[in-house]
Amino acid sequence: MIRFISFLLGKPYETCKSCETLKQQLAVVNEEKKELTRTLIEIVKPKPAVLQQIEPSRPISLPVVASFSRRRAILEQRDHEAARVLKESSFVARPDNINDKIIDEAVDKLEAELNIEKEEESV
């Protein structure tokens, strides 16, 4: 409105110094807010999980000419060794024991709430 009146009177519109100061302060605060948001997202963002590879204490080879009981004992020893390695490793990269059907239903429900169309899988 003030710009229109100043246009009708033929005088150029000049903003006051306090308005310019407020605009500059608003720009600074907005930039600080963006930087804070970026920092918080970087802090909260999960790091990729890495499973430490633990080698068995000694490799177990399966002899070709061994008897059935000996081969079974060797295979059981190999399974025990694999179980020990799995037990000593961290729990970071293990798959969750969650039913895929429950996950699919939850995803479908969320897509319905957000009005997201289903993408067709290409084969």
C-alpha positions as CSV (number, residue, x, y, z in Angstrom):
1,M,0.0,0.0,0.0
2,I,2.8,2.4,0.9
3,R,4.6,1.5,-2.4
4,F,1.4,2.3,-4.3
5,I,0.9,5.7,-2.6
6,S,4.6,6.6,-3.1
7,F,4.2,5.6,-6.8
8,L,1.2,7.9,-7.2
9,L,3.1,10.8,-5.5
10,G,6.1,10.2,-7.8
11,K,8.5,9.6,-5.0
12,P,10.7,6.4,-4.9
13,Y,9.9,3.9,-2.2
14,E,12.7,3.6,0.3
15,T,12.7,0.9,3.0
16,C,13.7,1.9,6.5
17,K,16.9,0.8,8.0
18,S,15.2,-1.2,10.7
19,C,13.4,-3.3,8.0
20,E,16.7,-4.0,6.2
21,T,18.2,-5.0,9.6
22,L,15.4,-7.3,10.3
23,K,15.7,-8.9,6.9
24,Q,19.4,-9.5,7.4
25,Q,18.8,-10.9,10.9
26,L,16.1,-13.2,9.5
27,A,18.4,-14.5,6.8
28,V,21.2,-15.2,9.4
29,V,18.8,-17.0,11.7
30,N,17.4,-19.1,8.8
31,E,20.9,-20.1,7.8
32,E,21.8,-21.0,11.3
33,K,18.6,-23.1,11.5
34,K,19.5,-25.0,8.3
35,E,23.0,-25.6,9.6
36,L,21.7,-26.9,12.9
37,T,19.2,-29.2,11.1
38,R,22.0,-30.6,8.9
39,T,24.2,-31.2,12.0
40,L,21.4,-33.0,13.9
41,I,20.6,-35.2,10.9
42,E,24.3,-36.0,10.6
43,I,24.4,-37.0,14.3
44,V,21.3,-39.1,14.1
45,K,22.0,-40.7,10.8
46,P,22.9,-44.4,11.4
47,K,26.3,-45.5,10.4
48,P,26.5,-48.6,8.1
49,A,26.9,-51.7,10.1
50,V,29.9,-53.9,9.4
51,L,30.2,-57.4,10.6
52,Q,33.7,-58.4,11.7
53,Q,34.9,-61.4,9.8
54,I,36.3,-63.9,12.3
55,E,38.3,-66.8,10.8
56,P,38.1,-70.2,12.4
57,S,41.0,-71.3,14.5
58,R,42.0,-73.9,12.0
59,P,40.5,-75.0,8.7
60,I,38.7,-78.3,8.7
61,S,39.1,-80.4,5.6
62,L,36.9,-83.4,4.7
63,P,38.9,-86.4,3.7
64,V,37.4,-88.3,0.7
65,V,38.2,-91.8,2.0
66,A,37.0,-91.4,5.6
67,S,34.3,-93.6,7.1
68,F,30.8,-92.3,7.6
69,S,31.2,-91.8,11.3
70,R,34.5,-89.9,10.8
71,R,32.9,-87.7,8.1
72,R,29.9,-87.0,10.4
73,A,32.3,-86.1,13.3
74,I,34.2,-83.7,11.0
75,L,31.0,-82.1,9.7
76,E,29.8,-81.7,13.3
77,Q,33.1,-80.1,14.3
78,R,32.8,-77.7,11.3
79,D,29.3,-76.8,12.5
80,H,30.4,-76.2,16.0
81,E,33.3,-74.0,14.7
82,A,30.8,-72.0,12.6
83,A,28.5,-71.6,15.6
84,R,31.4,-70.4,17.8
85,V,32.4,-67.8,15.1
86,L,28.8,-66.6,14.9
87,K,28.5,-66.4,18.7
88,E,31.7,-64.4,19.1
89,S,30.8,-62.0,16.3
90,S,28.8,-58.9,17.1
91,F,25.0,-58.9,16.6
92,V,25.2,-55.9,14.3
93,A,24.7,-57.5,10.8
94,R,22.4,-60.4,11.7
95,P,19.0,-60.5,9.9
96,D,15.9,-59.8,12.0
97,N,13.5,-62.7,12.6
98,I,10.5,-60.7,11.4
99,N,7.8,-62.2,9.3
100,D,7.9,-60.6,5.8
101,K,4.1,-60.7,5.6
102,I,3.8,-58.3,8.6
103,I,6.3,-56.0,7.0
104,D,4.5,-56.0,3.6
105,E,1.2,-55.3,5.4
106,A,2.8,-52.4,7.3
107,V,4.3,-50.9,4.1
108,D,1.0,-51.3,2.2
109,K,-0.8,-49.5,5.1
110,L,1.7,-46.7,5.2
111,E,1.6,-46.3,1.4
112,A,-2.2,-46.1,1.6
113,E,-2.0,-43.4,4.3
114,L,0.5,-41.4,2.2
115,N,-1.5,-41.9,-1.0
116,I,1.6,-43.5,-2.7
117,E,0.8,-45.6,-5.8
118,K,2.3,-49.0,-5.9
119,E,5.2,-49.5,-8.3
120,E,5.0,-52.5,-10.6
121,E,8.0,-54.7,-10.3
122,S,9.8,-55.2,-13.6
123,V,11.1,-58.7,-14.3
